[in-house]
Amino acid sequence: MSSATGAAAKGSSARRTKDPSVRRSLALFRAFLREQQDPEHCYTLLARDAADQVEAYGPLKGRTVLDIGGGGGYFTEEFRRRGAHSYLFEPDAGEIGKQPPKGTVLADGYLLPLADGVADVAFSSNVLEHVDDPGTFLSEMVRVTRPGGLIYVSFTNWYSPWGGHEWAPWHYLGAERARRRYERRAARPAKHTLGENLYAIHIGTTLRQVRARDDVEIVSARSRYWPFLAGAVTRVPGLREFATWNLLLILRRCP
């Protein structure tokens, strides 16, 4: 490795914030609070953080990464910046935006137009709570991942403080009441409706379903954003449904 290449690699590593850490969590939380006003900053930061998490399991350069349900393509673009062959698959044309990444495919995550085992990494960020059949969605991610490849899945569980999305935390008092409250105060329709494009998904149920599979092994199950004890909190039934905030699963496809 040349000195210039070594310096660049060292610089890239130095820019990464330790995960988990209070500093990282605060940076992400501040970005989330301004997501409506500055989505570019919010999702660029989140994409960089997610790519760091994937890259902790091996270099992305030259790998095939599928960004499933990635909306505006921030994750796809970040993976490409790191040398991956990354492709966005998004079912909602309205979420893609005016300038989607080249090669974007309008496709449902339940039935991807791909052969078996084509991906080194199947990636899904904050999508699982928006599908009414998480098991089928996960099965499709596993199908398109090669043996030994990684499946990255994160989702906001229902009892998280953010489980109601834009009408959180009032979802604790009932979804319909929370949605009506949001619409009165915001003077605009809520983006999400429980049972239509947002579903009450739970950590314990999801972990049991994944552990029952014989085609994947769990590499990591932890809170995506929590600054400490990120793995421990997901092992405590009951508490994990509130304290995890957002579950991150890293799975490996079995041979």
Stockholm file with secondary structure:
# STOCKHOLM 1.0

chainA/1-255         MSSATGAAAKGSSARRTKDPSVRRSLALFRAFLREQQDPEHCYTLLARDAADQVEAYGPLKGRTVLDIGGGGGYFTEEFRRRGAHSYLFEPDAGEIGKQPPKGTVLADGYLLPLADGVADVAFSSNVLEHVDDPGTFLSEMVRVTRPGGLIYVSFTNWYSPWGGHEWAPWHYLGAERARRRYERRAARPAKHTLGENLYAIHIGTTLRQVRARDDVEIVSARSRYWPFLAGAVTRVPGLREFATWNLLLILRRCP
#=GR chainA/1-255 SS CCHHHHHHHHHHHHTSCCSSCHHHHHHHHHHHHTTTTCHHHHHHHHHHHHHHHHHTTSCCTTCEEEEETCTTTHHHHHHHHTTCEEEEEESCHHHHCSSCCTTCEECCTTSCSCCTTCEEEEEEESCGGGCSCHHHHHHHHHHTEEEEEEEEEEECCTTSTTTTGGGTTGGGGCHHHHHHHHHHHHSSCCSCCBTTTBCCCCHHHHHHHHHTCSSEEEEEEEESSCSSSTTGGGGSTTHHHHHCSSEEEEEEECC
#=GC SS_cons         CCHHHHHHHHHHHHTSCCSSCHHHHHHHHHHHHTTTTCHHHHHHHHHHHHHHHHHTTSCCTTCEEEEETCTTTHHHHHHHHTTCEEEEEESCHHHHCSSCCTTCEECCTTSCSCCTTCEEEEEEESCGGGCSCHHHHHHHHHHTEEEEEEEEEEECCTTSTTTTGGGTTGGGGCHHHHHHHHHHHHSSCCSCCBTTTBCCCCHHHHHHHHHTCSSEEEEEEEESSCSSSTTGGGGSTTHHHHHCSSEEEEEEECC
//
